[in-house]
Amino acid sequence: MRSLALAALVITAGCATQSVCPVYRGTASKQPLLWRVSGDGGEVIIQATHQAAADSDLSPTAFTLIDRADVYVTEAAEPSEREHEAKEWRRATQLRRTTLPILIGGETFERLALYVGLPGSQLQKLKPWVAYVLLGREAYEFPRPSMNQALLARADARGMPVEFLDSWDQQVSYLDQAITPQKLGEAIDDFEQVGCKLEYEIAAFRAGDEAAFASEREWEDAPSLRTQRWLRRIDTLLTRGFKAFFAIGVEQLAGPSGMLARLSAAGLHVERL
């Protein structure tokens, strides 16, 4: 199981218990969640992504712009199949000094096993974020090919260099901090609503509703450092005049603490396409 990007999505998938799924009733502008960021050195394109979005959710404009780019940049690399790295990956998904039943409680752990359809013996040493991924996969049928897969395939087909904002171990470190046992427990409690929330989000995404993903929260230490690192990479490519196409999760971009607001505050011109 190597879906780091899916884990990032599932971080946002919890919701309060409701009797029925909420229905998205926002304004359907259908404007792509696509931005041009420009400065003195040049410009880059940023495409918002969502793991529940399919290849068909990409606009023709996105494909035109990626074809004009000379480098494709996305969030996180996947571990390679080399023996050493594969071994490190397996270690990165496992708890070392405790077990999942201890972290979330035996009754909650039993419900997790029931929801994901695996015996407890296969789950007890998994880190909370790995269990989160498994839970999300059971709650929602993610499309294939996804938007992210389609963008990467387009870049590969053109022979474009591909860069990553995070290495796989940096992404794992972030998930270790972001997905706490409490957050996993809340997701298990709200399991029946996880799919509802994702359905709502993808409807808002397809409508081009940026505001639906905005949050007033301030970034915690780990996400803030991660975001600052990503912002520095965007600035470097701008300064050096690269025509870069970025694919970044919409939750990282929207809102007053999101990357788009920070880029604008840094004096760059941010334009919704």
C-alpha positions as CSV (number, residue, x, y, z in Angstrom):
1,M,0.0,0.0,0.0
2,R,1.8,3.1,-1.2
3,S,-0.8,5.9,-1.6
4,L,0.8,8.8,0.2
5,A,-1.4,11.3,-1.6
6,L,-4.5,9.4,-0.6
7,A,-3.4,9.7,3.0
8,A,-3.2,13.4,2.7
9,L,-6.7,13.5,1.4
10,V,-8.1,11.3,4.2
11,I,-6.7,13.9,6.7
12,T,-9.6,16.1,5.6
13,A,-12.2,13.4,5.3
14,G,-13.7,13.4,8.8
15,C,-17.0,15.1,9.5
16,A,-19.6,15.4,12.2
17,T,-22.2,12.6,12.5
18,Q,-25.3,13.2,10.4
19,S,-28.3,11.1,9.5
20,V,-28.0,11.8,5.8
21,C,-25.3,12.8,3.4
22,P,-25.1,16.6,2.9
23,V,-25.9,17.8,-0.6
24,Y,-23.7,20.4,-2.2
25,R,-25.8,23.4,-3.1
26,G,-23.2,26.0,-3.9
27,T,-22.8,28.1,-7.0
28,A,-21.5,26.0,-9.9
29,S,-19.3,28.4,-11.7
30,K,-17.4,25.5,-13.3
31,Q,-14.3,27.7,-13.3
32,P,-11.2,25.4,-13.1
33,L,-9.3,25.5,-9.9
34,L,-6.3,26.6,-11.8
35,W,-4.0,29.6,-11.2
36,R,-1.2,31.5,-12.8
37,V,1.4,32.9,-10.4
38,S,3.8,35.4,-11.8
39,G,6.7,37.5,-10.6
40,D,9.7,39.4,-12.1
41,G,11.4,36.2,-13.1
42,G,8.5,34.5,-14.9
43,E,5.4,32.5,-14.1
44,V,4.2,29.1,-12.9
45,I,0.9,27.4,-13.2
46,I,-0.8,25.7,-10.2
47,Q,-3.5,23.2,-10.6
48,A,-5.5,22.3,-7.5
49,T,-6.1,18.5,-7.2
50,H,-8.3,16.3,-5.2
51,Q,-7.8,12.5,-4.8
52,A,-11.5,11.9,-5.4
53,A,-11.3,13.8,-8.7
54,A,-11.1,11.8,-11.9
55,D,-9.1,12.5,-15.1
56,S,-12.4,13.8,-16.6
57,D,-12.4,16.6,-14.0
58,L,-9.4,18.2,-15.7
59,S,-10.2,21.1,-17.9
60,P,-8.8,21.3,-21.5
61,T,-7.0,24.5,-20.3
62,A,-5.0,22.4,-17.8
63,F,-3.8,20.0,-20.6
64,T,-2.9,23.0,-22.8
65,L,-0.8,24.5,-20.0
66,I,1.0,21.4,-19.0
67,D,1.9,20.9,-22.6
68,R,3.6,24.3,-22.6
69,A,5.5,23.7,-19.3
70,D,9.1,22.4,-19.2
71,V,8.9,20.8,-15.7
72,Y,6.0,19.1,-13.8
73,V,6.0,19.4,-10.0
74,T,3.7,17.4,-7.7
75,E,3.5,16.8,-3.9
76,A,5.3,13.6,-3.0
77,A,7.5,10.9,-4.5
78,E,6.6,7.3,-4.1
79,P,9.2,4.8,-2.7
80,S,11.1,3.0,-5.3
81,E,11.1,-0.8,-5.6
82,R,14.8,-1.1,-4.7
83,E,15.3,-3.6,-1.9
84,H,16.7,-1.1,0.6
85,E,14.1,1.6,0.0
86,A,11.3,-1.0,0.0
87,K,12.5,-2.2,3.4
88,E,12.7,1.4,4.7
89,W,9.1,2.0,3.4
90,R,7.8,-1.1,5.3
91,R,9.5,0.2,8.5
92,A,8.0,3.6,8.0
93,T,4.4,2.2,8.0
94,Q,4.9,0.2,11.3
95,L,4.7,1.2,14.9
96,R,7.8,0.2,16.9
97,R,7.1,0.6,20.7
98,T,3.4,0.2,20.9
99,T,0.4,-1.1,19.0
100,L,-2.7,0.4,17.4
101,P,-5.1,-1.1,20.0
102,I,-3.2,0.6,22.8
103,L,-3.2,3.9,20.9
104,I,-6.9,4.0,20.0
105,G,-8.5,1.6,22.5
106,G,-9.5,-2.0,22.0
107,E,-13.2,-1.4,21.1
108,T,-12.3,1.2,18.5
109,F,-9.7,-1.0,17.1
110,E,-12.2,-3.9,16.7
111,R,-14.5,-1.5,14.7
112,L,-11.6,-0.5,12.5
113,A,-10.9,-4.2,11.7
114,L,-14.6,-4.7,10.9
115,Y,-14.7,-1.7,8.6
116,V,-11.6,-2.5,6.6
117,G,-12.2,-6.3,6.6
118,L,-8.8,-7.3,7.9
119,P,-7.9,-9.4,10.9
120,G,-6.5,-7.5,13.9
121,S,-3.2,-9.3,13.6
122,Q,-2.6,-7.5,10.3
123,L,-3.6,-4.1,11.7
124,Q,-2.2,-3.9,15.2
125,K,1.3,-2.6,14.2
126,L,0.2,-0.2,11.5
127,K,0.7,3.5,12.1
128,P,-2.5,5.6,12.5
129,W,-2.1,7.2,9.1
130,V,-1.8,3.9,7.3
131,A,-5.1,2.8,9.0
132,Y,-6.6,6.1,7.9
133,V,-5.8,5.2,4.3
134,L,-7.4,1.8,4.6
135,L,-10.5,3.3,6.2
136,G,-10.8,5.9,3.4
137,R,-10.5,3.3,0.7
138,E,-13.4,1.4,2.3
139,A,-15.6,4.5,2.6
140,Y,-15.2,5.8,-0.9
141,E,-14.5,4.4,-4.4
142,F,-11.7,6.5,-5.7
143,P,-11.5,7.0,-9.5
144,R,-9.0,5.4,-11.7
145,P,-7.4,7.1,-13.4
146,S,-7.4,9.9,-10.9
147,M,-6.7,13.5,-11.7
148,N,-3.2,13.1,-10.3
149,Q,-2.5,10.0,-12.4
150,A,-3.7,11.7,-15.5
151,L,-1.5,14.7,-15.0
152,L,1.6,12.6,-14.3
153,A,0.8,10.4,-17.4
154,R,0.6,13.5,-19.5
155,A,4.0,14.8,-18.2
156,D,5.5,11.3,-18.8
157,A,4.1,11.1,-22.3
158,R,5.8,14.4,-23.1
159,G,9.1,13.4,-21.5
160,M,9.0,16.2,-19.1
161,P,11.2,16.3,-16.0
162,V,9.2,15.4,-12.9
163,E,10.0,17.0,-9.5
164,F,8.5,16.4,-6.1
165,L,7.9,18.9,-3.3
166,D,8.4,16.2,-0.7
167,S,10.5,13.1,-0.7
168,W,8.5,10.0,0.4
169,D,10.2,10.0,3.8
170,Q,9.4,13.7,4.3
171,Q,5.7,12.9,3.4
172,V,5.7,10.1,5.9
173,S,7.2,12.4,8.6
174,Y,4.4,14.8,8.0
175,L,1.7,12.1,8.1
176,D,3.2,10.8,11.3
177,Q,2.5,14.1,13.0
178,A,-0.7,15.0,11.2
179,I,-2.6,11.8,11.7
180,T,-2.9,11.4,15.5
181,P,-4.5,8.4,17.2
182,Q,-7.3,10.8,18.2
183,K,-7.9,11.8,14.6
184,L,-8.0,8.1,13.6
185,G,-10.5,7.4,16.4
186,E,-12.7,10.2,15.2
187,A,-12.7,8.9,11.7
188,I,-13.6,5.4,12.9
189,D,-16.5,6.9,14.9
190,D,-17.7,8.8,11.8
191,F,-16.9,6.1,9.3
192,E,-20.4,6.1,7.7
193,Q,-20.0,9.8,7.0
194,V,-16.5,9.8,5.5
195,G,-17.9,8.9,2.1
196,C,-20.5,11.6,2.4
197,K,-17.9,14.2,3.1
198,L,-15.9,13.2,0.1
199,E,-18.9,13.2,-2.2
200,Y,-19.7,16.8,-1.0
201,E,-16.1,17.9,-1.5
202,I,-15.8,16.5,-5.0
203,A,-19.1,18.2,-6.0
204,A,-17.6,21.5,-4.7
205,F,-14.4,20.8,-6.5
206,R,-16.2,20.2,-9.8
207,A,-18.2,23.4,-9.3
208,G,-14.9,25.4,-9.0
209,D,-15.9,26.5,-5.5
210,E,-12.6,27.5,-4.0
211,A,-14.3,28.9,-0.9
212,A,-15.6,25.4,0.1
213,F,-12.0,24.4,0.8
214,A,-11.0,27.6,2.7
215,S,-10.2,27.3,6.4
216,E,-9.6,29.9,9.0
217,R,-7.3,27.6,10.9
218,E,-3.7,28.5,11.4
219,W,-1.1,26.0,10.3
220,E,0.4,23.9,13.0
221,D,4.2,23.6,13.2
222,A,4.7,20.6,10.9
223,P,2.4,21.7,8.1
224,S,3.8,25.3,8.3
225,L,7.4,24.2,7.8
226,R,6.2,21.9,4.9
227,T,4.3,24.8,3.3
228,Q,7.3,27.1,3.7
229,R,9.5,24.6,1.9
230,W,7.0,24.3,-0.9
231,L,6.8,28.1,-1.3
232,R,10.5,28.4,-1.5
233,R,10.5,25.8,-4.3
234,I,7.9,27.8,-6.3
235,D,10.0,31.0,-5.7
236,T,13.1,29.3,-6.9
237,L,11.5,28.1,-10.2
238,L,10.0,31.6,-10.7
239,T,13.3,33.3,-10.2
240,R,15.1,31.0,-12.6
241,G,12.5,31.4,-15.3
242,F,11.3,27.9,-15.5
243,K,7.8,27.2,-17.0
244,A,6.6,24.9,-14.2
245,F,3.3,23.2,-13.8
246,F,2.4,22.4,-10.2
247,A,-0.2,19.9,-9.0
248,I,-1.1,20.6,-5.4
249,G,-4.0,19.5,-3.2
250,V,-6.7,22.1,-3.0
251,E,-6.7,22.0,0.9
252,Q,-3.1,23.2,0.8
253,L,-4.0,26.1,-1.5
254,A,-7.2,27.7,-0.3
255,G,-8.0,30.0,2.5
256,P,-6.2,32.8,4.4
257,S,-3.4,30.5,5.5
258,G,-3.2,28.6,2.2
259,M,-0.4,28.8,-0.3
260,L,-2.1,31.1,-2.7
261,A,-2.7,33.7,0.0
262,R,0.9,33.4,1.1
263,L,2.2,33.8,-2.5
264,S,0.1,36.9,-2.9
265,A,1.4,38.3,0.4
266,A,4.9,37.8,-0.8
267,G,4.2,40.2,-3.7
268,L,3.5,37.7,-6.5
269,H,0.6,38.1,-8.8
270,V,-1.9,35.3,-8.3
271,E,-4.5,35.0,-11.1
272,R,-7.4,32.5,-11.2
273,L,-7.6,31.2,-14.8
